[in-house]
Amino acid sequence: MLILRFIIGLVLLVFGAEMLVRQAARIAQNLGIAPVVVGLTVVAFGTSAPELAISLQSTLAGSGDIAIGNVVGSNIANILLILGISAVITPMLVAQQLIRFDVPIMIGASILFYWMAWNGNISRVEGGILALLLVIYILFVVQQARRSSAMVTREYEENLAETGTEVRGGIFTRLTILVAGLIIMVIGARFLVGSASEIARSLGVSELIIGLTIVAIGTSAPELATSIIASMRGQRDIAVGNVVGSNIFNILFVLGATAVASPKALAVSAPALAFDIPFMCAVAVVCLPIFFSGSSVRRLEGLLFIAYYAAYTAFLYMSAASLELLPRFSRVMLVYVVPLTVLGIILALAAELRQRRRTRVPAVQPGSQT
C-alpha cells in the first residue's frame, strides 16, 4: 500500500509539473516575453516545481531531512544521472554562455549553500538572501536576452515553439490549467512525502537517504524527460541548459523559499554536511572542465557520470546498512577511482587547450602577401 501511494504521488507530481510548465510557457509567450527568457526562467522553474512542492511539504510536516536531501540529491542526479543518460543517447553540446556564466553561477550557488549550512541550519534571512539572488539572476538573464543575437532568439523560438494543435481559450483558461497543475502537484507531494517517510521508518533507513535517492530521482523526472526528449530531437544544447538552470533554481529558489516558509531555521544534518553537500559541490565544479573540453559532454563522459552516480548510491546504502564492505569501497574510490578521474579530466583539458592553440588563426605578418 505504501509503494502504491508513493507511485501515485510521483505520477501526480510529474503530471502536475507538466501542466504547469506548458501553461506557464504559453502565457509568457502570449504576453510577449522573449523566448530565451522563457527557456532560462519559466521552463527551469517548471522543472524545479516538484522539488519545491516536496521541500515545502516536507518542511511543514517536520521532515526537514527530506527537504534538504531532495534539493541536494536532485542536483546530484540532474548532472550525474540525467545528463549522463542524455549524453549516452547522443553527445551533448554545451553553449559558450553556459560555460562563461551559468555553470560558474551554479558552482557559486552550491558553495554558498554549503557555507550557509555550515552552522547546521539555514535561517529565514539566509533563505531570503538566496531568493534575492535568484531575482538578480533572472534580471541578468533578461538583460542578456536583450543583447542576444537574432540567431540565438530564432533558436529558442524554434525549440520552444508550440507544436500540434493550439489549446483553445485565452490567458484565463491557461491560468486555470496552471493552477490545476499546481494543485495536482501539491496533492502528489503529500502522497509522496508521507509514503516516503513511512517507508524510511519501516526499513530503518534515514529520511535523509530517502530524500537523497528515491525522492530526488522522482522529483527530477521532469528534467529527465525534458533532457532526453531534447537530445533525441537534436536540441542537445537545450538539454544541458535545462540541467544547469534547474540546479540553480533548486538552490536559490527551492531552498530559499523552503527556508523562508519553515516555522523555524531549516536544520541541516551532520551526514549531509560531512559528505552529501560537499559531493554536490564537487559534481558542480567538475562540470566546468568537462563542459569546456570540446564544448560538449561525450558518451564516455556520460558513462562516467552514470558510474559515479551508481557508486554514490551504493555508498549511501552501504553506509545506512553499516556493511563491512564500506571501508574497502571507500578506500578504492578515494585512492584509485577519484584520482584517476581527476587525472583524466586534467589530461583532456590540456589536450583541448593545445588543440585550440593549434587551430587559432595565425596573425598576418608585416610585409606578407595577402
C-alpha angles and dihedrals in degrees: 000000000000091000090050091051090048092051092046090050092049093049092049091047095052094041092050092048090051091053091047098049095045095050094042091053092048093049091048091051092047089053090054098251111160114263092233090057090049091053097047098040117018096039092043090050091048094053089047093049095092090054089051093050093048095045094048093045092047093049094048089047091053095251099122093158091063090051093052093039090050094057096041094042093046092052091049092046092046092061106029101034108024099036089040093054092045092050092050089054091050132340111270123234117220119210117226090236089062092051095046100039122002099046093049088049090052090050092047093049091050093051092045090053090051091049093049092048094048093098091054100261145051115229128212090254091054089047089052090051090053091050091048090052088054090055089051090049092051092048089052091050090052090050091049089049091058089055094046118120121249089251093059091047091051090049092056091044089056095044096044099035119125114263128200126004116352115244109248120236136054135267092295091060091047092047088053091052090046092053090046089054090050092051091049089051092052092050091047091049091054091052094045098045094045095048093042091053092049092047090051092051093046093051095041090240119139120251088237092063092045089052093046094052123015098027093039093052091045095052090045090061093100091053090047093051093044094048096045093047091046092050093047090051092051094252090125098153090053090057092057093043090052092056096045093045092048092052091052091050092046092060103034099035109022096039093038094050092044092052091048093048095045114108088226137011110308106251120224115202123232094242090055091050093045099049122349101055093044088049090052089051091048091051090051092049094049090057091071099063092037093050091044092052103088091339087263146085108238128207092256090053089047090054089048090053092051092047091052091049090052090049091048092051091046090051092052094052095041088052092049092049093043091228119185089230091067099085092049091046092050092048093052092049095047099039101038118008102044096044091047090050092050090048091050092051092049092050092047091048092049091049090050092051091049091049092051091051091050094049094047111116109252117238117253110257119231111265094016120132119254 
